[in-house]
Every structure is written in C-alpha cells, then in structure tokens.
Amino acid sequence: MTDATTDAPVSARFLMKFMWLSVFTALATVVIKGVAAAITGSVGLLSDALESTVNLVAAVVALWALRLSDKPADHNHDFGHGKAEYMSSAVEGSLIFVVAAAIIISAIRRIITPEPVEQLGLGLLLAVVASVLNGVVGFILIRKGKQYRSITLEADGRHLMTDVMTSVGVLVGVGLILLTGWQVLDPIVAIVVGINILFTGYKLVRRSVVGLLDAALPPEEVETIRDTIGDVTGREVELTDLRTRESGRQRFAQVTITVPGGWTVRRSHDLADAVEDAVDEALPGTTTVVHVEPGQPAEPTTAPAGTGATSAEASDRAADKPVAEASDNEGPAAS
C-alpha cells in the first residue's frame, strides 16, 4: 500500500496556535525591519519591511479562515466550510502581488532619483535578526501544515520562507553597497526581490484556484484508497469507479463497487460500511460514500441431455432422494 498522510484530523483551535505564533512573529519583524529601513534609508530594506507587513495581514486573514473552516456542516453548507482555507491562501497571494508592485515602483523611483543609504551596519544586523526569526517560524508552519493537511498553515509558512529569501537578497545587496559604495545596487536588489515575490504570489493563487475547482486527492492518497478497498472487498467485488476531491483539510471519496448479483441487500450494505470504515482508518477524516451496483446473476447450468431439468433441480432431487430411501427402509422395520 502506498504511504500517505495518516495523521488524525485536528481542530482549528489547535491549528490557530500556530497562526498566533505567525501573527506575533510578523509584528516583531515589521517593527525590526521598519526600524532598519528608517535608519538606513534603503529601499531594499523598505521592500523587505513591506513584505513583512503583508505577512501580518495574511496571518490575520488565516486566523479567520481557520476559524470558519472548522464550523460544522449546516443547512446552507452540506459539506462543511473547509474551502475557507483556500480563500485565505488566495487573499495572501493577491496581497503579495500588491506588495511586489509597490516594491518595484519604489525601486524604479530610487534609480531615477538616487538617495544615499546610511548606517548600513546596524541595518544589516537588524535584518539578520528578523530573518532568523522568520526562518524558524516559517519552517514550523510548513512542517505542521503538511502534517495536518492545512493549506493555510503551509501557505503562511512558505510566505515567511519567501520573506527569508527576500531578506537574504537584500542583505547581500546592502552588504555589497557597504563594501563597494555602489548605491545603485540598492534599487536593483529591490527590483529582483519584487519579481521573486510575484512568482510566490502566483503559486499561492494558483493552488487556491485549483482547490476551489475540486481537485482530486494526490495520486499517492488515491492509490491508498484503491489498495484499501481491494483489501476489504476481495476478488468477488469489482471497484468500478473512484472519484476523490479535497476541501481544505477535508477529504472526500465517492466509490462505486459491483457485487455478485446473488448477494442480499444486507450483505452488500455491510460491505459498503466496511469499505467506509477502512478508508477512514487508512486516511483519517475521509468522508467516503459507497454506491453498490449488482453484477450479473449466475447463469443456471443445464443438466445432462434428456433429463429435462437444470442442474439446480437435479441437485434438489438428489438432496431429497436419501430422505425417501430412509423412509422406505424404516417402513418394514416399524412393521
């Protein structure tokens, strides 16, 4: 059986602990990078601070999305609110586009109207502290997002790691300015950072759109479901159709199986229940619906020529014969 994520589903309350960590981290890095940008006057450091501001807004939106996604199904949402997490990721990706545009515009203006940067040593130190903080928290969010199948946590973690890469680029640029005195490197680095951020935003928005369009589960999870059904049903039953989709942290599977035509409704129903339980055990939290189709009934086998009876009828007569013989034998003994 193919390996797949098997961690039991967790509540949004549990996941929100990680998002609060993201919020506090974003607040700290915004302050640190803002001070660094104000001290140095570097447009590169300013672009870094703007991206951290987006991290803060995105973390707040993610908190809302997690809370909403945990609401149970109601009369207007039969399948729950799991897709709220995709909305969070879409908002975060869109905000990244806005910040990237602002960074590139600011950098172009700095190229047209150059301004010297100052106190680069202190600015570099502050940026390094903020980057380390983002890197640690980003790694935690990505790991937990994959473990608990939360696109909200994973998207926020990847955004933080993008922020780290941005900061590294800015640090390299500011360091080169400190060493060479080439002030033009500052806006050039900022433009490169802006372009990199655009790609990150595109990936987040694309993944959200795919999720909203009811994308199938990952291939390894689909294979796990197939193997699990095969282990439960055996050779008599055929898996004729399998459709899957994911909605945030929720999984859905629609299964069609064909059973022998002679099976009773009870036997078929019990098998369907067994399939649903097995899939839930293999991939915890999966909502599985099993539809049972009857196969062709077994064709009666014709008895030997001249008997005028089917093999089933011949079997019935054979079963009755010993009883009749027994009755005949008992008659004389009784008399």
NUGU-573103 format. One record per residue (C-alpha): residue number from 1; x, y, z. Coordinates in nm, 3 decimals. Example, Ala and Ser with C-alpha at 12.3 -4.5 7.8 and 13.67 -1.06 7.14 Angstrom:
<recs>
{rec 1; {1.230; -0.450; 0.780}},
{rec 2; {1.367; -0.106; 0.714}},
</recs>
This chain:
<recs>
{rec 1; {0.000; 0.000; 0.000}},
{rec 2; {0.130; 0.343; -0.089}},
{rec 3; {0.223; 0.564; 0.202}},
{rec 4; {0.015; 0.872; 0.259}},
{rec 5; {-0.057; 1.122; 0.528}},
{rec 6; {-0.223; 0.936; 0.813}},
{rec 7; {-0.229; 1.189; 1.096}},
{rec 8; {-0.570; 1.215; 1.254}},
{rec 9; {-0.761; 1.537; 1.181}},
{rec 10; {-0.711; 1.815; 1.433}},
{rec 11; {-0.936; 2.101; 1.530}},
{rec 12; {-0.897; 2.455; 1.401}},
{rec 13; {-0.840; 2.562; 1.761}},
{rec 14; {-0.523; 2.354; 1.765}},
{rec 15; {-0.402; 2.494; 1.431}},
{rec 16; {-0.476; 2.850; 1.540}},
{rec 17; {-0.199; 2.824; 1.799}},
{rec 18; {0.049; 2.815; 1.512}},
{rec 19; {-0.123; 3.108; 1.340}},
{rec 20; {-0.096; 3.318; 1.656}},
{rec 21; {0.276; 3.238; 1.650}},
{rec 22; {0.282; 3.368; 1.294}},
{rec 23; {0.098; 3.687; 1.393}},
{rec 24; {0.339; 3.769; 1.677}},
{rec 25; {0.636; 3.691; 1.454}},
{rec 26; {0.503; 3.919; 1.181}},
{rec 27; {0.451; 4.200; 1.432}},
{rec 28; {0.808; 4.167; 1.559}},
{rec 29; {0.965; 4.154; 1.210}},
{rec 30; {0.763; 4.452; 1.086}},
{rec 31; {0.895; 4.661; 1.372}},
{rec 32; {1.254; 4.539; 1.335}},
{rec 33; {1.268; 4.584; 0.957}},
{rec 34; {1.081; 4.913; 0.972}},
{rec 35; {1.343; 5.050; 1.210}},
{rec 36; {1.621; 4.917; 0.986}},
{rec 37; {1.468; 5.083; 0.677}},
{rec 38; {1.416; 5.413; 0.862}},
{rec 39; {1.773; 5.419; 0.993}},
{rec 40; {1.941; 5.335; 0.662}},
{rec 41; {1.704; 5.490; 0.409}},
{rec 42; {1.748; 5.174; 0.199}},
{rec 43; {1.469; 5.098; -0.047}},
{rec 44; {1.578; 4.736; -0.035}},
{rec 45; {1.520; 4.716; 0.339}},
{rec 46; {1.195; 4.907; 0.292}},
{rec 47; {1.077; 4.643; 0.044}},
{rec 48; {1.163; 4.378; 0.300}},
{rec 49; {0.960; 4.560; 0.564}},
{rec 50; {0.662; 4.589; 0.328}},
{rec 51; {0.663; 4.217; 0.267}},
{rec 52; {0.660; 4.154; 0.642}},
{rec 53; {0.357; 4.383; 0.664}},
{rec 54; {0.182; 4.154; 0.418}},
{rec 55; {0.279; 3.860; 0.640}},
{rec 56; {0.098; 4.028; 0.928}},
{rec 57; {-0.220; 4.093; 0.728}},
{rec 58; {-0.213; 3.743; 0.581}},
{rec 59; {-0.174; 3.585; 0.925}},
{rec 60; {-0.482; 3.769; 1.049}},
{rec 61; {-0.679; 3.654; 0.744}},
{rec 62; {-0.557; 3.299; 0.804}},
{rec 63; {-0.688; 3.309; 1.160}},
{rec 64; {-1.031; 3.399; 1.026}},
{rec 65; {-1.014; 3.125; 0.762}},
{rec 66; {-0.918; 2.855; 1.011}},
{rec 67; {-1.198; 2.954; 1.245}},
{rec 68; {-1.451; 2.947; 0.960}},
{rec 69; {-1.324; 2.618; 0.815}},
{rec 70; {-1.381; 2.444; 1.148}},
{rec 71; {-1.754; 2.519; 1.150}},
{rec 72; {-1.964; 2.205; 1.105}},
{rec 73; {-2.193; 2.148; 0.808}},
{rec 74; {-2.520; 2.343; 0.820}},
{rec 75; {-2.835; 2.381; 0.610}},
{rec 76; {-2.651; 2.603; 0.360}},
{rec 77; {-2.321; 2.411; 0.354}},
{rec 78; {-2.383; 2.036; 0.347}},
{rec 79; {-2.014; 1.956; 0.312}},
{rec 80; {-1.883; 2.198; 0.573}},
{rec 81; {-1.668; 2.509; 0.534}},
{rec 82; {-1.329; 2.356; 0.453}},
{rec 83; {-1.278; 2.565; 0.140}},
{rec 84; {-1.243; 2.879; 0.353}},
{rec 85; {-0.873; 2.789; 0.377}},
{rec 86; {-0.836; 2.830; 0.001}},
{rec 87; {-0.979; 3.181; 0.033}},
{rec 88; {-0.709; 3.266; 0.285}},
{rec 89; {-0.438; 3.145; 0.051}},
{rec 90; {-0.590; 3.340; -0.238}},
{rec 91; {-0.601; 3.660; -0.032}},
{rec 92; {-0.240; 3.612; 0.073}},
{rec 93; {-0.129; 3.556; -0.286}},
{rec 94; {-0.317; 3.866; -0.403}},
{rec 95; {-0.157; 4.077; -0.130}},
{rec 96; {0.183; 3.956; -0.244}},
{rec 97; {0.109; 4.091; -0.594}},
{rec 98; {0.028; 4.433; -0.447}},
{rec 99; {0.344; 4.444; -0.237}},
{rec 100; {0.561; 4.330; -0.527}},
{rec 101; {0.424; 4.610; -0.743}},
{rec 102; {0.489; 4.865; -0.468}},
{rec 103; {0.847; 4.742; -0.425}},
{rec 104; {0.926; 4.758; -0.796}},
{rec 105; {0.776; 5.106; -0.833}},
{rec 106; {0.974; 5.235; -0.532}},
{rec 107; {1.294; 5.085; -0.671}},
{rec 108; {1.244; 5.245; -1.012}},
{rec 109; {1.190; 5.581; -0.848}},
{rec 110; {1.512; 5.535; -0.649}},
{rec 111; {1.702; 5.463; -0.972}},
{rec 112; {1.561; 5.781; -1.127}},
{rec 113; {1.623; 5.985; -0.813}},
{rec 114; {1.919; 5.831; -0.625}},
{rec 115; {1.946; 5.879; -0.249}},
{rec 116; {2.239; 5.766; -0.031}},
{rec 117; {2.192; 5.497; 0.231}},
{rec 118; {2.333; 5.535; 0.582}},
{rec 119; {2.423; 5.327; 0.890}},
{rec 120; {2.424; 5.008; 0.687}},
{rec 121; {2.597; 4.807; 0.959}},
{rec 122; {2.313; 4.849; 1.209}},
{rec 123; {2.056; 4.795; 0.936}},
{rec 124; {2.221; 4.467; 0.837}},
{rec 125; {2.223; 4.344; 1.196}},
{rec 126; {1.853; 4.415; 1.245}},
{rec 127; {1.765; 4.249; 0.915}},
{rec 128; {1.959; 3.936; 1.012}},
{rec 129; {1.770; 3.908; 1.342}},
{rec 130; {1.436; 3.942; 1.164}},
{rec 131; {1.534; 3.684; 0.900}},
{rec 132; {1.633; 3.423; 1.158}},
{rec 133; {1.303; 3.475; 1.338}},
{rec 134; {1.105; 3.436; 1.014}},
{rec 135; {1.304; 3.130; 0.911}},
{rec 136; {1.239; 2.939; 1.232}},
{rec 137; {0.866; 3.014; 1.238}},
{rec 138; {0.828; 2.953; 0.864}},
{rec 139; {0.986; 2.608; 0.894}},
{rec 140; {0.749; 2.517; 1.178}},
{rec 141; {0.441; 2.633; 0.984}},
{rec 142; {0.532; 2.443; 0.666}},
{rec 143; {0.602; 2.125; 0.860}},
{rec 144; {0.279; 2.141; 1.057}},
{rec 145; {0.080; 2.246; 0.750}},
{rec 146; {0.189; 1.931; 0.564}},
{rec 147; {0.142; 1.712; 0.870}},
{rec 148; {-0.215; 1.828; 0.930}},
{rec 149; {-0.305; 1.899; 0.563}},
{rec 150; {-0.371; 2.269; 0.624}},
{rec 151; {-0.307; 2.483; 0.318}},
{rec 152; {-0.346; 2.790; 0.541}},
{rec 153; {-0.052; 2.696; 0.763}},
{rec 154; {0.159; 2.579; 0.470}},
{rec 155; {0.089; 2.892; 0.263}},
{rec 156; {0.175; 3.120; 0.553}},
{rec 157; {0.491; 2.924; 0.623}},
{rec 158; {0.601; 2.942; 0.260}},
{rec 159; {0.533; 3.314; 0.262}},
{rec 160; {0.760; 3.352; 0.563}},
{rec 161; {1.032; 3.148; 0.390}},
{rec 162; {0.994; 3.370; 0.085}},
{rec 163; {1.042; 3.663; 0.319}},
{rec 164; {1.363; 3.499; 0.438}},
{rec 165; {1.489; 3.463; 0.080}},
{rec 166; {1.394; 3.822; 0.019}},
{rec 167; {1.588; 3.929; 0.325}},
{rec 168; {1.893; 3.731; 0.214}},
{rec 169; {1.887; 3.906; -0.122}},
{rec 170; {1.851; 4.243; 0.046}},
{rec 171; {2.133; 4.164; 0.289}},
{rec 172; {2.363; 4.069; 0.003}},
{rec 173; {2.278; 4.390; -0.181}},
{rec 174; {2.321; 4.612; 0.122}},
{rec 175; {2.645; 4.432; 0.208}},
{rec 176; {2.780; 4.498; -0.142}},
{rec 177; {2.688; 4.865; -0.108}},
{rec 178; {2.875; 4.873; 0.222}},
{rec 179; {3.181; 4.719; 0.057}},
{rec 180; {3.177; 4.892; -0.283}},
{rec 181; {2.983; 5.212; -0.229}},
{rec 182; {2.769; 5.146; -0.539}},
{rec 183; {2.439; 5.299; -0.434}},
{rec 184; {2.261; 5.180; -0.748}},
{rec 185; {2.274; 4.824; -0.615}},
{rec 186; {2.008; 4.908; -0.358}},
{rec 187; {1.716; 4.963; -0.602}},
{rec 188; {1.838; 4.684; -0.832}},
{rec 189; {1.821; 4.436; -0.545}},
{rec 190; {1.474; 4.565; -0.460}},
{rec 191; {1.352; 4.501; -0.817}},
{rec 192; {1.488; 4.146; -0.810}},
{rec 193; {1.312; 4.092; -0.478}},
{rec 194; {0.985; 4.223; -0.621}},
{rec 195; {1.000; 3.986; -0.919}},
{rec 196; {1.070; 3.690; -0.689}},
{rec 197; {0.771; 3.781; -0.474}},
{rec 198; {0.547; 3.788; -0.782}},
{rec 199; {0.626; 3.422; -0.852}},
{rec 200; {0.540; 3.329; -0.493}},
{rec 201; {0.206; 3.507; -0.518}},
{rec 202; {0.128; 3.331; -0.846}},
{rec 203; {0.190; 2.987; -0.692}},
{rec 204; {-0.034; 3.059; -0.394}},
{rec 205; {-0.321; 3.192; -0.606}},
{rec 206; {-0.291; 2.902; -0.850}},
{rec 207; {-0.310; 2.644; -0.573}},
{rec 208; {-0.615; 2.815; -0.424}},
{rec 209; {-0.795; 2.819; -0.760}},
{rec 210; {-0.718; 2.451; -0.816}},
{rec 211; {-0.859; 2.370; -0.472}},
{rec 212; {-1.175; 2.569; -0.532}},
{rec 213; {-1.227; 2.369; -0.854}},
{rec 214; {-1.248; 2.042; -0.657}},
{rec 215; {-0.910; 1.898; -0.748}},
{rec 216; {-0.861; 1.526; -0.689}},
{rec 217; {-0.659; 1.399; -0.396}},
{rec 218; {-0.284; 1.349; -0.452}},
{rec 219; {-0.201; 1.032; -0.651}},
{rec 220; {-0.045; 0.857; -0.352}},
{rec 221; {-0.362; 0.907; -0.147}},
{rec 222; {-0.584; 0.785; -0.431}},
{rec 223; {-0.366; 0.475; -0.456}},
{rec 224; {-0.401; 0.422; -0.082}},
{rec 225; {-0.780; 0.429; -0.116}},
{rec 226; {-0.771; 0.182; -0.406}},
{rec 227; {-0.548; -0.059; -0.215}},
{rec 228; {-0.763; -0.032; 0.096}},
{rec 229; {-1.082; -0.108; -0.096}},
{rec 230; {-0.916; -0.406; -0.263}},
{rec 231; {-0.807; -0.547; 0.073}},
{rec 232; {-1.166; -0.525; 0.205}},
{rec 233; {-1.365; -0.643; -0.097}},
{rec 234; {-1.153; -0.932; -0.223}},
{rec 235; {-1.188; -1.088; -0.570}},
{rec 236; {-1.565; -1.124; -0.581}},
{rec 237; {-1.624; -0.749; -0.583}},
{rec 238; {-1.506; -0.507; -0.852}},
{rec 239; {-1.416; -0.142; -0.796}},
{rec 240; {-1.581; 0.019; -1.099}},
{rec 241; {-1.543; 0.389; -1.017}},
{rec 242; {-1.347; 0.606; -0.773}},
{rec 243; {-1.374; 0.984; -0.755}},
{rec 244; {-1.198; 1.198; -0.496}},
{rec 245; {-1.170; 1.563; -0.404}},
{rec 246; {-1.021; 1.771; -0.127}},
{rec 247; {-1.166; 2.070; 0.052}},
{rec 248; {-0.902; 2.232; 0.268}},
{rec 249; {-0.815; 1.970; 0.530}},
{rec 250; {-1.114; 1.753; 0.437}},
{rec 251; {-1.104; 1.456; 0.200}},
{rec 252; {-1.399; 1.315; 0.008}},
{rec 253; {-1.421; 0.985; -0.183}},
{rec 254; {-1.709; 0.857; -0.397}},
{rec 255; {-1.680; 0.483; -0.458}},
{rec 256; {-1.881; 0.253; -0.685}},
{rec 257; {-1.843; -0.123; -0.640}},
{rec 258; {-2.009; -0.410; -0.827}},
{rec 259; {-2.108; -0.711; -0.616}},
{rec 260; {-2.227; -1.055; -0.732}},
{rec 261; {-2.590; -1.048; -0.845}},
{rec 262; {-2.698; -1.306; -0.591}},
{rec 263; {-2.588; -1.103; -0.287}},
{rec 264; {-2.853; -0.979; -0.045}},
{rec 265; {-2.906; -0.614; 0.035}},
{rec 266; {-2.779; -0.676; 0.390}},
{rec 267; {-2.454; -0.832; 0.273}},
{rec 268; {-2.391; -0.551; 0.025}},
{rec 269; {-2.470; -0.287; 0.286}},
{rec 270; {-2.232; -0.445; 0.538}},
{rec 271; {-1.955; -0.447; 0.279}},
{rec 272; {-2.015; -0.079; 0.199}},
{rec 273; {-1.986; 0.006; 0.569}},
{rec 274; {-1.665; -0.196; 0.593}},
{rec 275; {-1.516; -0.005; 0.296}},
{rec 276; {-1.604; 0.332; 0.451}},
{rec 277; {-1.451; 0.236; 0.786}},
{rec 278; {-1.134; 0.100; 0.623}},
{rec 279; {-1.077; 0.414; 0.415}},
{rec 280; {-1.129; 0.632; 0.722}},
{rec 281; {-0.871; 0.424; 0.908}},
{rec 282; {-0.619; 0.448; 0.623}},
{rec 283; {-0.675; 0.822; 0.567}},
{rec 284; {-0.829; 0.964; 0.886}},
{rec 285; {-1.105; 1.217; 0.834}},
{rec 286; {-1.202; 1.097; 0.486}},
{rec 287; {-1.573; 1.112; 0.410}},
{rec 288; {-1.648; 0.812; 0.189}},
{rec 289; {-1.975; 0.736; 0.011}},
{rec 290; {-2.009; 0.386; -0.139}},
{rec 291; {-2.259; 0.306; -0.414}},
{rec 292; {-2.330; -0.064; -0.476}},
{rec 293; {-2.415; -0.198; -0.823}},
{rec 294; {-2.544; -0.554; -0.873}},
{rec 295; {-2.349; -0.774; -1.108}},
{rec 296; {-2.497; -1.025; -1.349}},
{rec 297; {-2.674; -1.319; -1.175}},
{rec 298; {-2.511; -1.657; -1.212}},
{rec 299; {-2.640; -1.843; -1.519}},
{rec 300; {-2.802; -2.182; -1.432}},
{rec 301; {-2.608; -2.477; -1.568}},
{rec 302; {-2.806; -2.712; -1.798}},
{rec 303; {-2.848; -3.070; -1.673}},
{rec 304; {-2.742; -3.367; -1.888}},
{rec 305; {-2.943; -3.410; -2.208}},
{rec 306; {-3.269; -3.598; -2.176}},
{rec 307; {-3.329; -3.525; -1.810}},
{rec 308; {-3.539; -3.214; -1.881}},
{rec 309; {-3.413; -3.041; -1.568}},
{rec 310; {-3.146; -2.788; -1.476}},
{rec 311; {-2.850; -2.884; -1.261}},
{rec 312; {-3.009; -2.693; -0.973}},
{rec 313; {-3.324; -2.903; -0.999}},
{rec 314; {-3.116; -3.220; -1.022}},
{rec 315; {-2.934; -3.118; -0.707}},
{rec 316; {-3.264; -3.065; -0.528}},
{rec 317; {-3.380; -3.414; -0.631}},
{rec 318; {-3.052; -3.564; -0.523}},
{rec 319; {-3.090; -3.396; -0.187}},
{rec 320; {-3.443; -3.539; -0.149}},
{rec 321; {-3.351; -3.894; -0.253}},
{rec 322; {-3.173; -4.007; 0.063}},
{rec 323; {-3.469; -3.892; 0.270}},
{rec 324; {-3.708; -4.101; 0.060}},
{rec 325; {-3.484; -4.405; 0.080}},
{rec 326; {-3.460; -4.366; 0.451}},
{rec 327; {-3.839; -4.360; 0.478}},
{rec 328; {-3.869; -4.683; 0.274}},
{rec 329; {-3.612; -4.854; 0.488}},
{rec 330; {-3.780; -4.752; 0.807}},
{rec 331; {-4.120; -4.881; 0.695}},
{rec 332; {-4.055; -5.257; 0.722}},
{rec 333; {-3.861; -5.215; 1.041}},
{rec 334; {-4.153; -5.041; 1.204}},
{rec 335; {-4.397; -5.312; 1.095}},
</recs>
